[in-house]
Structure formats: C-alpha cells, structure tokens
C-alpha cells in the first residue's frame, strides 16, 4: 500500500474509534435510568442515585 | 336514570357517581361530581364511547362506565348548552394584592430568604394539554416537541431558566389531580415529595379554568411556594371573556400571572414572581378551602379532625399535613400506608368519615371533590367572565360533525391514512428520495474517481466505496420519506385529530383487548417504535400498557422502508405499491391475531375505562412541526453516521478477512461467512439460508436500515442477490423483516418502560411469529405462483 492509502485508512479508523467512543459514552450515560424516564438529566434518576 | 340513557343534546345534573376505587376518584377529579351539569354531545360512530360536555370541556366516557353515574334531567338547560348561571363577577375594583412581588406589599422584617447561592428548582405542573411544554420552551429556550393530544410529555425534562443560571425548571407530565390514578400522577407527586422543589409553577388553561383549578387547589395544599400561570389569556379575551386577576389572586392567596406561552407574553413577569416566592419561601396564603358554614360544616370539621389526628405521622413521613389529611379522607392507600397509622387511629378516622357521610349525604371522596369544586365555582363566579362559546370550540364542533360524524368518521380516517401514505411514499417523499439518491450516486462516483487518481490500494478503495458509501449512502437516501411521514404524524397530533382517532376507534380496539388511547402509540409506531413504546406510558393500566407495547413492533416503522423499497425495486418493480401496502396490512393483521392470542392467554381482563379530554382543534404551528422534523432528521442522520457506519465497517472487515486476518479472494472464506453459516440453517425452510442474508438480518438488530447496507456490501450487485431468491422467497424475506425482533434501541426502551423479562420476551416472541408467518407466506405464494 502506498502512503496516501495508509493515511486514508488511518483517517477512517480514527473516525470509527471516535464514533464508537461517542456511542459508548452515550450508552454509559443512559444506564441506570428509572422506568419513568429515558433522559439522562432526569430528576427521578438523580433521586435514585442518592 | 343513568348517564348512558341520556339522549343526544340532552342535559342533566349528576345525582350520584358509582364505581369504585381509583377509577371513581378519577371521575371525581375530572369534575364528574354530584350537582354538575352534563350534556351529551354525541356518540362515537360505532355507538360507543360518548362525547360529553361538562364544566365547559369535552370528555369521553364509555356507556358501561356512564351506567355507573346516576343523573336527574335538568329542566333549566337548553338543549346542547348548559344554562347560564346568574352569578356575575364583582364589578368592584379589587386592589392588586401584590403577592410574589417586591415593593410596598413585601415586608422586610417578615422575610426568610434562602441563601443567595442556593439553586432553585421549580416543578412545572398543570393539566394535560394546557401548554406546559410550550411554556417550558419559553422559560428555558429548549426545543421540546409540543402536541395537541393529552399526555404528549411522557418523560420529565429539566432546563435552566433563561437569564437565571441558578434556577432550574422541571417539565412534569400533565395530570388532572394528585390522586394515584395514572403513572404520571404518581411520578409527579413522588417528584414533589422526594425532590422537594423550592417552588411550583402551576400552568392553568384560562379557557377551562374551573377544571384546571382543581389541581391548583391540591397543589396549594402542599404548602410549597407557588405561582399560577394563567395561560391562553389571549384566547379568553379574543372570545369576549376576561378574568379579574386581582380578585383571583386575592381569593387563592398565590401570585397569578396572565400569560400566553405561545406568544411569549407575560413569561418574564412569571419568572420574576416564581423566583421571588421561591427565594423568599412565600407559600400559599390559603390552604383551607372548606367552610364551617357550607353544608353544616361537615367537610370542614372532618378535615380538621383528621389533621389533628395525623399531625405527628405526617410530620414523620414528610408529607404536607393538609394534603395528607385530604388524601386519607379520599382513601389514598399510598398515603395511608406512608403515614403508618395505628389501628386505633384508623378506627377513629373510620368513625369520622362515617359521620361525614351521614351529615353530608355523600361519600368522603365525593364530598371532598364537591368541596373543591364548590370553592372553585365561588371564586370563578367572582372573577371570571366566561365567553358563551369560544370561536375555537365552535370551529371544533363544525369539524367534528364530519371527522367524528356517524357515517363520515371511518371514511375520513381511512381517507386521511391513504392520503398520508400516498403523499409520503409517492408524491413528496418518493420524489425527494429519488433526487437525494441521484446526489449520493454522483458523490460516490466523484469520490471513486478521486481515489483512483490518488492510486489508492484496492482494500482501502473497497472500504470507502463498497463499505462506507454503499452502506451509509443506501440508508441516508431514505431520509425524505422518513421525514415526510413524521411531518404528517406531527400534523395529526398537533391539530388535535389524533385524540379524535382514539375516540372513533375505541370500540374496535376494545374487541382486541385495547383501549382507544392505544391507537396513538400504534400510529406513532408507523414512524418509529422507540417514541411509540414511550407513548404507551399515557395508558393508565399496566395491562393495557404491556399489551400495547407488545403489539407496537408489528406496526411497520420507517426504518424498515429502505428494506421494502430495496426488494420491491429488485423483485416486484411492476407491483411496488401493492407489495408495500400488503406488508403494512399484513403487519396490522398479524398484530390483531397476536392481540387475540395475548388477550386470551397472558393479558386477560378488560381494558381500562376510556376517560379522555377532547381538545379543541388547533392549527399546527410551523415552528412545532419543523422542530419535530428537525429532531427526527437529526436523530436519523446521527444513527446513520454512528451505528450504521460502524456496522458497515464491521461487516466490511469481517467479509474481507479470514480468521488469520489475511485478505480473502472469495468472501465465502471470510470470518463473516463462517459465523453466519452457523445460523443460516434456521432460515432453510423459509428459502433464504444464505450466510449473507443471515448476516444482514443480524445487523438489522442494531438498526433496521443496516439490512440494506449490509446486503449492498455483501452482494455487491443486484444480480447476485436476485440469483439466490425467487419471488416467493423474496416476499417471505420481506415478511420476516417486517415482523422479526425490533432494533436494539426499541428493546432498550421496552426494558426501561417495562422490564428485562418483557424485553427478552419481545425478542423471542417477535422472531417466532416472524418465522412462522414467513413460512406460511412462502408456501402460500409458491402454491399460487
């Protein structure tokens, strides 16, 4: 593979890692939500944490 | 005589409200109390439920439930319209009481301000469909979707009030009372008790003030600083009515601010009052609405006797005393349990309630509702000049004569549905999809040329063009169709027609064990299953909610459209519309059969009563509709460039390399082929036991749109795909895609809304149903063709 192919491959892989990290972060934030709410800033969820 | 015997146009006075438990309390909370005037407007096209006019708003009720309500004919009522009361608002000028304000009314030596850095939290509470979300958007500058259907807000949203970084407002679901009838009511009152907000912003629909103030009075009993936002005042004035704010504020003992949330009028003043009462902890000046002189003071003495009896328990449980006493009298099991009363105290309360019944001639719940509504009537008589009939209401009546008319309702509904699907899939959405598809193809060709000019290696070229561009591009081209369908669903909801659809279809849905309110989640299911599952939260019984959720995935969501369009173009180019319509209809037919099966086995019993408010029709605002389209478009594109992008890359990787991570010449030697081949035999009876199809179905679990992108990546050309499927097996595959497990986002929502058990059951149930129906369809088609 030539240099430009490697660069392009790295760009795509970086994009994949970035998107996957974003999805994982959102998944973690959404975890533990109560049955009444799906929002991550839900006050009920905050209550549950306490 | 009972309410179900009333003739159309006749009015009557309610004599007795029967029934029992939470349902009866809900009747009372909705204003169906002895002494109220009620008029029968019409029956739904199939003869049930009834549309009634009470306290100036329209309520739906089934005949079976109406049979529990005793009435006496009202001699004074003119046909169709309750008679006019002789009470007239006072003409004497009342001085502004200045509650919730600085200045001469605020005494410095009596103030107890919270520390300046303390964060203020406000609960935004009000009846359903009174403009809460519109006000929330005005207060916070947020972009929440607003509908014209009772119960649009099914989850709580919080936001910082504009210009006040230390003040946060929480938009709670719309409720009619603080009785535990629906899950929204339980959630809202639990929020007030547990989160202990510093203030309450109670939004009241000024066009229907009598019913709205019923909740306000219960909120005032909580003793929390509170401001009353009198919304839609512009509509009241426009129809020749008015509300004497000074008089109302004096009577209620809380600041009253007239606003128009939609026009953003009065919102600044509302914020100032809310922050003032919360900062200085100025609670309602009045919590006691019972009068020693009313009906011999029976209710008054009962409430105060219970207050004294439970004072220590309420303090220990952290429940406001007046509120706790009222709920004990109403028999609220949750409050009674929380108070942990001794047997002796419970016996004493029983004797007090018996005395109340004997003296008042009403049971305790009815007596409490009557006390509240009597107080509301008295203050409205002093402060409200009602328009005889609003322009909006007259307009709604005229429209309803067609849309819910006996012979026109069902044809209108079917005509609207056909029109929406035709415009979505052909005229608007279909045309725009072709344009977008051409654009994507042009972009792919340009990128291909560019990569070739850079002499990019075949592997990376394949990753970019065959992987990313083919996969993501195939899905993105369906954005116009999806947005067009959401546009029309939004119009249905915002205009108020969705509530009429529920009214019209209630009797039919009852036959399959659902209530008319279930139609909303099911219709939303044609857009996306995630909001559809969430919308089922407005259903008041767990049985109805679970049954609706289990049927929702049978409604073909827009994410499945790319699959249908892809196969239709390839296998049924001449009969595209027929195939599309047949799939949608098949989904509905299977849902009906599934409903009968579930109703006869797991979800036995009757659906909950259909007690719902019918809002006036409103012209949907462009901002609201565009906001929804923007939200849905953004959500879809985010999914396309995240989940589908990753899935495409993973599929490309797995089909390009073998287990030794060496490039494969033949995709059949790839990792993907080896893994999918393990599952493929299951699909052998259905006629598509190919590993590439199995892979695409597995990727469809991540997001339905991925099925098309995966097929495009794996098969490369349409000829390769058409060579392994016949017309019958292609249609069988489409049926399997229509019915098999919903995407992971829907399953996650089901898990949140119901339980892990339901989520797992849904995956297994849907796959089993899909496999069986696809098998039957395949053999039927093979016999015919």
Interface residues (C-beta under 8 A of the other chain):
Chain A: X1 X2 X4 X5 X8 X9 X12 X15 X16 X19 X20 X22 X23 X30 X33 X34 X35 X36 X37 X38 X39 X41 X42 X43 X44 X46 X47
Chain B: X121 X155 X156 X157 X158 X170 X183 X187 X190 X191 X194 X195 X451 X454 X455 X456 X457 X459 X460 X463 X464 X468 X534 X537 X641 X642 X643 X645 X646 X649 X748 X749 X752 X753 X754
